[in-house]
Amino acid sequence: MDPKAASESRTLLARWIGIAGANSAGNIHCGTVMKLADEAAGLAAIKHSRQRPRTPRGAWS
């Protein structure tokens, strides 16, 4: 498999954030931002590695 530049794996994730994603002042919840960042990182990992990413067993325990 040929090496791939990081720029080839660039991912843009756009979502409409509804009322549930914001507080009464209209600011987006931090958890909503982190969820979107995690999803974008996963998509970029799939594009870059050309396969589904895996977490090593026991990495988070």
N, C-alpha and C positions, 0 to 999 in steps of 0.2 A: 504494500500500500504506500502510495506517495505521501510525503509530508504535506501538511496543510497549514497555511498561514492563519493566525488567529483572526485576521480581518475577514477571512472567508466564512467564518462561523458567526459573524455579527447577527444578532437577533433583535428585532423590534417587536415589542408586545404592546398592543393598544387595547385598552378595555374601557368601557363606559362604567363608571362607578356610580351606582345608584344611592338612594337614601341610606340603605343598610351599611354602606361602606364609609359613611361620614357621621360626625357628631352633630349636635344641634347648631353649632357655630358654622357648619359647612366645611370643616377641616376633615381630611381623610384620616382614617384610623391607621396607626403605625402597623398594626397586624395585617391590614389590607395591603400596604406598601410592601411589607416583607413577603407576603404570599406571591405578589406579582414578581418581585425580584427572584424568588426561588423558582417560579415557573419559567421565567426568561433564562435563568442560568441552566435549568434542565434542558430547555430547547437548544440552547447554544452548545451544550455538551453533546447532545445527540447529533447535531449538525457536524461538530468538529470530529467526533470519534467515529461517525458513520455507523453507530450502533447504540443500543440503549445503555445508559450508564448504570453502574451497580455500586452500592455501598458495601464495603468489606464487612463481613460478619463480625459483630462485636465492636464496630467502630464507634458506636454511640452509647455503649453500655458501661 
